[in-house]
Amino acid sequence: MDVYLFVPCLVEHVLPRVGEATVAVLERAGVSPRLPAGQTCCGQFAYKRGRAEAVVPLAKRFIALFEDAPAVVCPSASCVAMVRRYPELFAAADPWRDRAARLAARTFELGEYLVAERGCPDLGARLPLTATLHESCQVTRVLGVGDHTRRLLAGVDGLELVPLPHPERCCGFGGGFSLDYPEVSQAILEKKIGDILESGAQAVITAEPSCLLNIASALAQRESAVRPLHLAEVLAGGAA
């Protein structure tokens, strides 16, 4: 089965290893990922800044590139959530609205696709370490697919998940929020990092690239040995 791979900006430019791991995981699940040329930003940042009109040309480009796909898979819940908002950008009588709605229904976050569409909670991955899970706001509150992440991690041989204190806490990134309110964002992040360190885990796992980047930066500043990992990296086998 073919799927089209939607690569978020952060993955393409900052976290390419997450994109590579996503391809490996999809292939392990019996899927052949295709990467359409000419992908651009989905428009999420502009949308969250109140610039919905600036998203329209990006949405049209995305729809034109991906609408022939049997399914679109992306390792970022926030970008998937943006695609699912595309229909509201167009008037009811605009034919782009129906095109956007059809594509939105076939666009999935990685963990969501693997569990809900492929029924693959166990992909034969092995990662012998203790880890804690940062359940991002986008995965849990926006898409509501946090259970899929946990089911997939439960199938990883050797992985021991330890509880994260205050798992409901945001990491403080929030896209433009971290730029507009840096002091508040930093304070939220400090609490999250404290929770991660308190867990005693060797690694912290998240399914959202922006959270991964934010947490990884803070851990590096503290010279912490805790490894930040994306869900795709864990499912691809991780590093023993």
Residue frames relative to the residue before (quaternion, step in Angstrom):
aa qw qx qy qz dx dy dz
M 1.0000 0.0000 0.0000 0.0000 0.00 0.00 0.00
D 0.2988 -0.7503 0.5654 0.1674 3.57 -0.97 0.88
V 0.0075 -0.7381 0.6725 0.0546 3.53 -1.25 0.59
Y 0.3981 -0.6703 0.5585 0.2834 3.53 -1.26 0.36
L 0.2966 -0.7623 0.5539 0.1552 3.55 -0.91 0.95
F 0.1838 -0.7622 0.6171 0.0669 3.53 -0.79 1.14
V 0.1406 -0.8182 0.5566 0.0302 3.58 -0.45 1.25
P 0.3525 -0.7524 0.5142 0.2127 3.64 -0.52 1.12
C 0.6689 -0.5178 0.3595 0.3940 3.56 -1.22 0.51
L 0.6694 0.5075 -0.3123 0.4437 3.59 0.86 -0.92
V 0.6474 0.5051 -0.3203 0.4725 3.56 1.03 -0.75
E 0.6712 0.5123 -0.3065 0.4395 3.58 0.85 -0.94
H 0.8126 0.3333 -0.1469 0.4549 3.57 0.76 -1.05
V 0.7982 0.2894 -0.1349 0.5109 3.61 1.08 -0.63
L 0.8124 0.1859 -0.0660 0.5487 3.59 0.97 -0.84
P 0.0110 0.8499 -0.5268 0.0053 3.62 0.71 0.98
R 0.5682 0.6049 -0.3897 0.3992 3.60 1.13 -0.53
V 0.6070 0.5501 -0.3534 0.4517 3.58 1.14 -0.59
G 0.6372 0.5154 -0.3204 0.4750 3.57 1.04 -0.75
E 0.6554 0.5053 -0.3101 0.4680 3.57 0.95 -0.86
A 0.6579 0.5008 -0.3105 0.4689 3.58 0.98 -0.82
T 0.6142 0.5530 -0.3447 0.4450 3.59 1.05 -0.73
V 0.6342 0.5169 -0.3216 0.4766 3.58 0.99 -0.84
A 0.6635 0.5127 -0.3076 0.4498 3.60 0.89 -0.93
V 0.6641 0.5074 -0.3038 0.4575 3.58 0.97 -0.86
L 0.6528 0.5084 -0.3182 0.4628 3.58 0.91 -0.86
E 0.6485 0.5045 -0.3221 0.4703 3.58 0.96 -0.80
R 0.6306 0.5248 -0.3300 0.4670 3.58 1.04 -0.74
A 0.6824 0.4688 -0.2736 0.4896 3.58 1.14 -0.63
G 0.5821 -0.6208 0.3595 0.3827 3.58 1.27 0.19
V 0.5535 0.5983 -0.3774 0.4396 3.54 1.26 0.47
S 0.2730 -0.7435 0.5865 0.1695 3.57 -1.10 0.73
P 0.1915 -0.8132 0.5379 0.1128 3.62 -0.23 1.20
R 0.1610 -0.7570 0.6279 0.0822 3.53 -1.08 0.86
L 0.2358 -0.7819 0.5673 0.1057 3.56 -1.00 0.85
P 0.2659 -0.7876 0.5327 0.1587 3.62 -0.16 1.23
A 0.4209 -0.7006 0.5184 0.2513 3.56 -0.93 0.91
G 0.7729 0.3875 -0.2661 0.4262 3.54 -1.21 0.54
Q 0.3343 0.7434 -0.5149 0.2656 3.59 1.20 0.37
T 0.0956 -0.7686 0.6298 0.0596 3.54 -1.17 0.71
C 0.7339 -0.3620 0.3084 0.4850 3.56 -1.29 -0.15
C 0.4757 -0.6790 0.4815 0.2842 3.58 -1.07 0.73
G 0.5512 -0.6438 0.3783 0.3722 3.59 1.25 -0.27
Q 0.3545 0.7815 -0.4657 0.2161 3.55 1.27 0.01
F 0.6695 0.5167 -0.3201 0.4270 3.58 0.84 -0.95
A 0.6612 0.4960 -0.3076 0.4714 3.59 0.92 -0.90
Y 0.6322 0.5427 -0.3301 0.4436 3.58 0.99 -0.83
K 0.7056 0.4618 -0.2664 0.4668 3.56 0.89 -0.92
R 0.6450 0.4784 -0.3197 0.5029 3.57 1.28 -0.22
G 0.5827 -0.6159 0.3563 0.3927 3.58 1.30 0.20
R 0.5582 0.6035 -0.3794 0.4246 3.58 1.26 0.35
A 0.0147 -0.8459 0.5330 -0.0108 3.59 0.71 1.05
E 0.6245 0.5605 -0.3457 0.4199 3.59 1.03 -0.73
A 0.6421 0.5254 -0.3215 0.4565 3.57 1.15 -0.61
V 0.6213 0.5566 -0.3355 0.4377 3.57 1.21 -0.43
V 0.5345 0.6794 -0.3981 0.3070 3.61 1.09 -0.67
P 0.7021 0.4369 -0.3121 0.4677 3.68 0.71 -0.85
L 0.6243 0.5264 -0.3400 0.4664 3.59 1.09 -0.65
A 0.6388 0.5241 -0.3180 0.4648 3.55 1.02 -0.82
K 0.6551 0.5091 -0.3183 0.4586 3.59 0.92 -0.86
R 0.6424 0.5097 -0.3262 0.4702 3.58 0.98 -0.78
F 0.6512 0.5184 -0.3151 0.4560 3.57 0.92 -0.91
I 0.6580 0.5134 -0.3081 0.4566 3.58 0.89 -0.94
A 0.6665 0.5101 -0.3051 0.4500 3.59 0.90 -0.91
L 0.6845 0.4907 -0.2801 0.4607 3.58 1.04 -0.77
F 0.8173 0.3331 -0.1189 0.4548 3.57 0.91 -0.93
E 0.5346 0.6968 -0.4050 0.2542 3.61 1.10 -0.42
D 0.6343 0.5150 -0.3479 0.4598 3.63 1.18 -0.23
A 0.5013 0.6785 -0.4156 0.3401 3.59 1.25 -0.11
P 0.4911 -0.6236 0.5118 0.3287 3.60 -1.07 0.69
A 0.7609 -0.1077 0.0750 0.6355 3.56 1.19 -0.72
V 0.2379 -0.7345 0.6176 0.1501 3.55 -1.24 0.58
V 0.0916 -0.8051 0.5858 0.0126 3.57 -0.80 1.03
C 0.0248 -0.8032 0.5930 -0.0505 3.55 -0.96 0.96
P 0.3649 -0.7435 0.5141 0.2230 3.63 -0.91 0.83
S 0.6609 0.4417 -0.3186 0.5163 3.59 1.05 0.79
A 0.3607 -0.7518 0.5137 0.2020 3.57 -0.57 1.15
S 0.6371 0.5448 -0.3459 0.4216 3.60 0.99 -0.72
C 0.6662 0.4762 -0.3080 0.4843 3.59 1.01 -0.73
V 0.6116 0.5260 -0.3466 0.4787 3.59 1.06 -0.68
A 0.6372 0.5296 -0.3257 0.4554 3.58 0.98 -0.84
M 0.6273 0.5281 -0.3408 0.4598 3.59 1.05 -0.70
V 0.6480 0.5083 -0.3230 0.4663 3.60 0.91 -0.86
R 0.6742 0.4944 -0.3004 0.4591 3.57 0.99 -0.75
R 0.6335 0.4925 -0.3341 0.4944 3.58 1.29 -0.17
Y 0.4268 0.7419 -0.4491 0.2563 3.60 1.18 -0.27
P 0.6378 0.5511 -0.3738 0.3871 3.67 0.78 -0.81
E 0.6644 0.5239 -0.3176 0.4281 3.60 1.00 -0.76
L 0.5591 0.6088 -0.3885 0.4073 3.60 1.24 -0.19
F 0.7477 0.3820 -0.1879 0.5097 3.57 1.21 -0.49
A 0.5622 -0.6032 0.4533 0.3384 3.56 -1.14 0.70
A 0.6720 -0.5325 0.3402 0.3861 3.55 -1.20 0.60
A 0.7279 0.4326 -0.2410 0.4742 3.60 1.01 -0.78
D 0.5282 0.6392 -0.4041 0.3861 3.58 1.27 -0.17
P 0.4486 -0.7095 0.4645 0.2822 3.66 -0.68 0.98
W 0.5595 0.5958 -0.3961 0.4183 3.59 1.18 -0.41
R 0.5809 0.5961 -0.3825 0.4012 3.61 1.10 -0.57
D 0.6815 0.4684 -0.2883 0.4828 3.60 0.89 -0.89
R 0.6275 0.5277 -0.3357 0.4639 3.58 1.01 -0.76
A 0.6549 0.5083 -0.3027 0.4702 3.57 1.00 -0.86
A 0.6608 0.5193 -0.3094 0.4449 3.59 0.95 -0.86
R 0.6503 0.5131 -0.3190 0.4605 3.58 0.97 -0.82
L 0.6757 0.4789 -0.2929 0.4777 3.57 0.98 -0.84
A 0.6207 0.5557 -0.3431 0.4338 3.59 0.97 -0.82
A 0.6639 0.5172 -0.3014 0.4483 3.59 1.02 -0.77
R 0.7273 0.3851 -0.2284 0.5201 3.59 1.24 -0.37
T 0.5792 0.5716 -0.3727 0.4460 3.60 1.23 0.31
F 0.0304 -0.8430 0.5319 -0.0745 3.56 -0.62 1.20
E 0.4714 -0.5876 0.5786 0.3128 3.51 -1.31 0.55
L 0.6720 -0.5537 0.3117 0.3803 3.59 -1.04 0.79
G 0.7146 0.4463 -0.2689 0.4667 3.60 0.68 -1.06
E 0.6136 0.5521 -0.3301 0.4579 3.54 1.06 -0.79
Y 0.6743 0.4942 -0.2986 0.4603 3.58 0.88 -0.92
L 0.6750 0.5201 -0.3074 0.4235 3.57 0.84 -0.97
V 0.7404 0.4003 -0.2279 0.4896 3.59 0.94 -0.85
A 0.7655 0.4054 -0.2219 0.4478 3.59 0.64 -1.11
E 0.7686 0.3574 -0.1929 0.4942 3.59 1.02 -0.75
R 0.7878 0.3049 -0.1554 0.5121 3.59 1.02 -0.75
G 0.3356 -0.7716 0.4871 0.2339 3.60 1.20 -0.26
C 0.4671 0.7017 -0.4058 0.3531 3.57 1.06 0.80
P 0.0366 0.8215 -0.5685 0.0232 3.64 0.38 1.06
D 0.7550 0.2696 -0.1697 0.5731 3.62 1.19 -0.47
L 0.0624 -0.8303 0.5536 -0.0180 3.55 -0.45 1.25
G 0.5805 -0.6198 0.3632 0.3834 3.57 1.24 0.33
A 0.3887 0.7302 -0.4811 0.2903 3.59 1.18 0.38
R 0.1133 -0.7750 0.6179 0.0694 3.55 -1.22 0.55
L 0.1561 0.7662 -0.6088 0.1340 3.56 -0.89 0.98
P 0.1259 -0.8501 0.5089 0.0494 3.60 0.05 1.28
L 0.5064 0.5975 -0.4973 0.3731 3.55 -0.02 1.32
T 0.4765 -0.6201 0.5215 0.3414 3.55 -1.32 0.11
A 0.0017 0.8054 -0.5908 0.0485 3.54 -0.93 0.91
T 0.2380 -0.7217 0.6234 0.1841 3.50 -1.30 0.35
L 0.3732 -0.7555 0.5082 0.1781 3.55 -1.15 0.62
H 0.1850 -0.7322 0.6453 0.1151 3.55 -0.91 0.99
E 0.1701 -0.7960 0.5769 0.0675 3.56 -0.41 1.25
S 0.3191 -0.8011 0.4740 0.1780 3.55 -0.16 1.28
C 0.6331 -0.5397 0.4069 0.3772 3.54 -1.24 0.54
Q 0.6675 0.5183 -0.3060 0.4383 3.58 0.96 -0.85
V 0.6635 0.4989 -0.3029 0.4681 3.59 0.98 -0.84
T 0.7798 0.3761 -0.1911 0.4625 3.56 0.77 -1.04
R 0.7977 0.3466 -0.1753 0.4614 3.59 0.66 -1.07
V 0.7162 0.4309 -0.2617 0.4825 3.58 1.01 -0.71
L 0.7896 0.2696 -0.1496 0.5306 3.60 0.73 -1.04
G 0.2984 -0.7888 0.4926 0.2147 3.59 1.13 -0.53
V 0.5271 0.6450 -0.4013 0.3809 3.60 1.07 0.71
G 0.2533 0.8053 -0.5025 0.1869 3.58 1.14 0.52
D 0.6037 0.5707 -0.3608 0.4238 3.60 1.07 -0.65
H 0.6084 0.5529 -0.3566 0.4437 3.58 1.08 -0.65
T 0.6200 0.5405 -0.3372 0.4580 3.58 1.00 -0.79
R 0.6852 0.4892 -0.2853 0.4580 3.56 0.86 -0.96
R 0.6376 0.5270 -0.3349 0.4511 3.60 0.98 -0.77
L 0.6577 0.5061 -0.3071 0.4658 3.55 0.98 -0.82
L 0.6722 0.4914 -0.3002 0.4654 3.59 0.93 -0.84
A 0.6043 0.5637 -0.3540 0.4379 3.58 1.11 -0.63
G 0.6908 0.4776 -0.2804 0.4649 3.58 1.16 -0.47
V 0.5363 0.6237 -0.4080 0.3962 3.61 1.25 0.05
D 0.3971 -0.7435 0.4942 0.2130 3.57 -0.54 1.18
G 0.8227 0.2416 -0.1929 0.4770 3.56 -0.92 0.94
L 0.6030 0.5669 -0.3604 0.4302 3.59 1.22 -0.27
E 0.0963 -0.7772 0.6207 0.0373 3.56 -0.82 1.03
L 0.2129 -0.7786 0.5805 0.1068 3.57 -0.60 1.16
V 0.1272 -0.7789 0.6113 0.0592 3.55 -0.84 1.01
P 0.5906 -0.6116 0.3811 0.3631 3.60 -1.02 0.71
L 0.2948 -0.7170 0.6051 0.1814 3.52 -1.20 0.68
P 0.4360 -0.6794 0.5100 0.2969 3.62 -0.71 0.96
H 0.8450 0.0526 -0.0725 0.5273 3.57 -0.99 0.85
P 0.0089 0.8558 -0.5172 0.0102 3.63 0.71 1.01
E 0.6116 0.5795 -0.3512 0.4084 3.58 1.18 -0.43
R 0.5241 0.6700 -0.4053 0.3348 3.60 1.20 -0.29
C 0.4458 -0.6556 0.5559 0.2499 3.53 -1.12 0.86
C 0.4791 -0.6549 0.4880 0.3216 3.60 -1.20 0.41
G 0.5688 -0.6475 0.3582 0.3590 3.59 1.28 -0.12
F 0.4988 0.6758 -0.4345 0.3252 3.59 1.23 -0.12
G 0.1060 0.8700 -0.4785 0.0539 3.57 0.53 -1.16
G 0.5827 -0.6021 0.3818 0.3901 3.60 1.09 0.60
G 0.8527 -0.0120 0.0465 0.5203 3.57 -0.70 -1.11
F 0.5034 0.6582 -0.4225 0.3672 3.59 1.21 -0.38
S 0.6805 0.4982 -0.2963 0.4483 3.58 0.92 -0.90
L 0.6485 0.4924 -0.3135 0.4885 3.59 1.23 -0.43
D 0.7063 0.4662 -0.2598 0.4651 3.58 0.98 -0.85
Y 0.7982 0.1541 -0.0466 0.5804 3.56 1.07 -0.79
P 0.0480 -0.8644 0.4995 0.0324 3.60 0.66 1.06
E 0.6476 0.5233 -0.3372 0.4394 3.60 0.98 -0.75
V 0.6624 0.4854 -0.3029 0.4836 3.57 0.97 -0.85
S 0.6343 0.5374 -0.3221 0.4528 3.55 0.97 -0.89
Q 0.6729 0.4993 -0.2951 0.4591 3.57 0.90 -0.92
A 0.6410 0.5259 -0.3269 0.4535 3.58 0.99 -0.78
I 0.6425 0.5055 -0.3178 0.4803 3.58 1.02 -0.80
L 0.6509 0.5225 -0.3077 0.4568 3.57 0.97 -0.89
E 0.6342 0.5383 -0.3396 0.4390 3.59 0.94 -0.81
K 0.6425 0.5067 -0.3241 0.4747 3.60 1.01 -0.77
K 0.6442 0.5249 -0.3192 0.4555 3.57 0.99 -0.82
I 0.6618 0.4918 -0.3071 0.4753 3.58 0.92 -0.88
G 0.6182 0.5406 -0.3413 0.4572 3.58 1.03 -0.74
D 0.6440 0.5163 -0.3138 0.4693 3.56 1.01 -0.82
I 0.6492 0.5235 -0.3174 0.4514 3.59 0.94 -0.88
L 0.6816 0.4776 -0.2877 0.4738 3.57 0.88 -0.91
E 0.6334 0.5404 -0.3252 0.4484 3.58 1.04 -0.77
S 0.6110 0.5803 -0.3510 0.4083 3.60 1.09 -0.64
G 0.3608 -0.7539 0.4746 0.2759 3.57 1.17 -0.54
A 0.4221 0.7309 -0.4482 0.2947 3.59 1.26 0.17
Q 0.4820 -0.6526 0.5058 0.2932 3.53 -1.25 0.52
A 0.7937 0.1146 -0.0449 0.5957 3.56 1.22 -0.48
V 0.2113 -0.7277 0.6305 0.1679 3.52 -1.31 0.37
I 0.1820 -0.7997 0.5697 0.0535 3.56 -0.82 1.07
T 0.0708 0.7697 -0.6335 0.0356 3.55 -1.09 0.74
A 0.3961 -0.7206 0.5175 0.2367 3.58 -1.19 0.50
E 0.6631 0.4966 -0.2930 0.4772 3.60 1.28 0.05
P 0.4417 -0.7332 0.4448 0.2635 3.65 -0.53 1.10
S 0.6515 0.5157 -0.3391 0.4412 3.63 0.92 -0.78
C 0.6361 0.5021 -0.3225 0.4891 3.59 1.03 -0.75
L 0.6335 0.5434 -0.3274 0.4429 3.56 0.98 -0.88
L 0.6730 0.4951 -0.2950 0.4636 3.56 0.89 -0.95
N 0.6625 0.5164 -0.3030 0.4501 3.58 0.93 -0.90
I 0.6928 0.4664 -0.2695 0.4794 3.56 0.88 -0.98
A 0.6430 0.5356 -0.3251 0.4403 3.59 0.95 -0.87
S 0.6454 0.5279 -0.3188 0.4507 3.58 0.98 -0.83
A 0.6765 0.4908 -0.2913 0.4655 3.57 0.95 -0.90
L 0.6408 0.5117 -0.3263 0.4702 3.60 1.01 -0.77
A 0.6452 0.5229 -0.3191 0.4565 3.59 1.01 -0.80
Q 0.6362 0.5314 -0.3272 0.4537 3.58 1.02 -0.77
R 0.6959 0.4386 -0.2595 0.5060 3.55 1.14 -0.64
E 0.3512 -0.7422 0.4784 0.3113 3.57 1.34 -0.13
S 0.2555 0.7854 -0.5143 0.2310 3.55 1.04 0.86
A 0.4344 -0.6978 0.5111 0.2513 3.57 -1.13 0.69
V 0.4585 0.6769 -0.4582 0.3488 3.61 1.25 -0.06
R 0.3084 -0.7798 0.5244 0.1478 3.55 -0.79 1.07
P 0.2592 -0.7515 0.5832 0.1671 3.62 -0.79 0.94
L 0.0036 0.8207 -0.5681 0.0610 3.60 -0.71 1.09
H 0.3689 -0.6822 0.5799 0.2493 3.54 -1.12 0.69
L 0.6610 -0.5086 0.3811 0.3989 3.56 -1.19 0.59
A 0.6495 0.5327 -0.3244 0.4349 3.62 0.90 -0.87
E 0.6455 0.5228 -0.3279 0.4499 3.58 0.98 -0.80
V 0.6459 0.5126 -0.3172 0.4684 3.56 1.02 -0.79
L 0.7018 0.4720 -0.2709 0.4598 3.58 0.86 -0.95
A 0.6301 0.5195 -0.3334 0.4711 3.58 1.21 -0.46
G 0.6961 -0.4644 0.2646 0.4793 3.57 1.27 -0.11
G 0.2753 -0.7851 0.5118 0.2142 3.57 1.20 -0.46
A 0.4620 -0.6232 0.5239 0.3517 3.55 -1.18 -0.64
A 0.4134 -0.7370 0.4777 0.2403 3.56 -0.63 1.10
